[in-house]
Each structure stands twice: as structure tokens, then as C-alpha cells.
């Protein structure tokens, strides 16, 4: 009885501490979000660095090449974002007129399809225009944040070897942080696989948008690439603005093609490519993905949409590294749980992930 009471008490204390930490992070979001983004960009650059090292190039040369690629890529994205932002902002009035003109026809189609009046009343040209206006605001914030995050990413990459030595030597001596290097390596390996999957989704979406003639197709392709790190919903969220643009410019037919593209590409990426490349070594609960998306958007602002999945993956790997918190890993990731009735316990998720992703 006392043991059960202590367990409940520890769980309650842990919940209070976690809640306080989340509120503190929400308060410090303007500072934390760019730092988290820099850490995420560093993790994305690490697989390429490892690949260059595997080609037996000198490590200093590999490091300088990666830093140069990060800085040049960020500069290109900043220019693309800025130009698209200016043009999109200047063209908002034109898009609003297109939405107002074509919306009555869409309402007729929805009425014919049996959509209730209450739902159709929520679909107004003002709300669709607000989607484009919100996109302009988020783009402006993203371009501003990217500058700081990329500089920090370059500095982190330059000191990556020293940080790795600290993690392996110093943190490894402390039981609390003993699994930190393995967790970091497993997360980076997983993100390396997701990069390949996201390239497929981004190139496919960009090609379709270019064929349809939707404005700023390369910009939406970049959004698809980054938001596709969020399984199931990231690609759909990324294609909402181009769907509204397609409707404003050409009408319901091309907008419907964008929607169908989002659904088909999403199904292929998450149900064919991802299982084939990871072997379900890290299978995330759709409910956990959905909840974490909205939680981290609230905590960190718009950047939380991009960072929700990396943070969730890190939490899953951290929880799975300890017997006391493995039950939380089983809630977040369905593949973390051992098979029922197995004679021997399942191998740690971090080891399983690293083994399967390297095949």
C-alpha cells in the first residue's frame, strides 16, 4: 500500500513539474523556438556530415563543406521566402476577389453534395482570405527567425566534435544522462531517413503545383519538405495555402487536384515508404502525433508545428531508455511496446531503430 502511494505521489510530482516546465517554455518561446530550430537543423545536417566522413575526406574539410551548405541553403530559402512574401502580400487583394467570385459555385456544389447549411456557412471568402493573410504573417516570422537559427546552426556544427566528446565522456558518467549519446544518434538516424521521405513528398507536391500553375510552387514545396516531418497531418497542413490559392486563381477543379495530391502522397509516404525504410522501428501513435502538434504549437508558436515531431521523437527515445518511463514510450509510440506473451523482453527501441534504419 505504501509502495503504491509512493508511486502515485511520484507520478503526481512528475506531472506538476512537467506542467510547470511546459508553461515556462511557453513563456520563453521567443527565445527557445529559434534555439530548438537550430538544434533541429544541426541534426538534419549531421547525416550529410557522416556521409562525407565515410568517404574518407578530412574531418575539417567535411565540417567546412557542411557549414557552407547550411549557410548557402538558408540564404537561398530566405531570398525565396522574402520574394514570395512580398508578392503574396501585394497580391492578396487579387486573390480575395477571386475567392469572392468563385465561392458561390463552391457553395452550390456543397449544397448538392448534402453538406449541412451550418457547415457551409462557416466557409466564407473572409475566412479563406484570412488563411492567406496568416500565411504572410508566418512567412515573415519564419524569415526573421531563420537568420538567427542558421547562424547558431553553423556555430553548433563548428563545435560538434567538442560537444560529442562532452556527451560521450562527461554525460556518460552520470546515470541520468548515460543514454543521451545513444538517444541523439538514434534520433539523427531517424531524421536522416525522414529527409529522404520528405524529399519525395516535396518534389511530388512541387511538380503537381507547377503543372497546375499555382503561384509560389517552390515555396510551398519547401513547406511540404519541413512539415512532412509530422506524420499524417504535416503534408495536409502545408498544402492548405496552395489549395486556397488554386481555388482563388482557377476554381474548384484545380483546388480539388491539390487536395487529392495531398491525400495520395500522404498515404504513399506514411504507409509504404516509411514502413519500408524504417521497418516500423519507430512507429508513432497517430493520436500522440495529433496531440503533440497542437501542444507544441501552443508552447512555441508557429515554429512548434515544425518542431513538434522532432521533440516527440526525442521524448519517445528518452522515455524508452529508462525502465521507469518506458510505459510513456509505449503510449507515444506503438512499436515501443514488447510483444504480448513474449518469452524474452524486446530489445531497446534505440538499438532496434539504429539496426533497422542502417539496413
HURA-V513184 format. One line per field, one symbol per residue. ss: DSSP state (H for helix, E for strand, C for the rest). psi: psi as a letter, one per 30 degrees, with the letter a starting at -180 (. if undefined). burial: b if it has 24 or more other C-alpha atoms within 12 Angstrom, else e. A space follows every 50 residues. Layout:
ss=???
psi=???
burial=???
This chain:
ss=CHHHHHHHHHHHHHHHHHHHHHHHHHHCHHHHHHHHHHHHHHHHHHHHHH HHHHCCCCHHHHHHHHHHHHHHHHHHHHHHHHHHHHHHHHCHHHHHHHHH HHHHHHHHHHHHCCCCHHHHHHCCHHHHHHHHHHHHHHHHHHHHHHHHHH HHHHHHHHCHHHHHHHHHHCHHHCHHHCCHHHHHHHHHHHHHHHHHHHHH HHHHHHHHHHHHCCCCHHHHHHHHHHHCCCCCCHHHHHCHHHHHHHHHHH CHHHHHHHHHHHHHHHHHHHHHHHHHHHCCCCCECHHHHHHHHHHHHHHH CCHHHHHHHHHHHHHHHHHHCCCCCHHHHHHHEHHHCCCCCCCCCCCCHH HHHHHHHCC
psi=eeeeeeeeeeeeeeeeeeeeeeeeeeegefeeeeeeeeeeeeeefeeeee eeefghlkeeeeeeeeeeeeeeeeeeeeeeeeeeeeeeefgeeeeeeeee efeeeeeeeeeefgkleeefffjleeeeeeeeeeeeeeeeeeeeeeeeee eeeeeeefgeeeeeeeeeeeeffkeegefeeeeeeeeeeeeeeeeeeeee eeeeeeeeeeefgkkheeeeeeeeeefffjlefeeeefgeefeeeeeeef afeeeeeeeeeeeeeeeeeffeeeeeffggfijkkeeeeeeeeeefeeef aeffeefeeeeeeeeeeeeffkefgfeeefeekfffklkkgkeklllkee eeeeeeff.
burial=eeeeeeeeeeeeeeeeeeeeeeeebeeebeebbbbbbbbbbbbbbbbbbb eeeeeeeeeeebbbbbbebbbeebeebbebbbebbeebbeebeebbebbb ebbeebbeeeeeeeeeeeeeeebebeebbbbbbebbebbbbbbebbbbbb bbbbbbbbebeeeeeeeeeeeeeeeeeebbbbbbbbbbbbbbbbbbbbbb bbbbbbebbeebebbbbbbbbbbbbbbbbbbbbbbbbbbbbbbbbbbbbb bbebbbbbbebbbebbeebbeebbbebbbbbbbbbeebbbebbbbbbebb bbbbbbbbbbbbbbbbbbbbbbeeebebbbbbbbbbbeeeeeeeeeebbb bbbbeebee
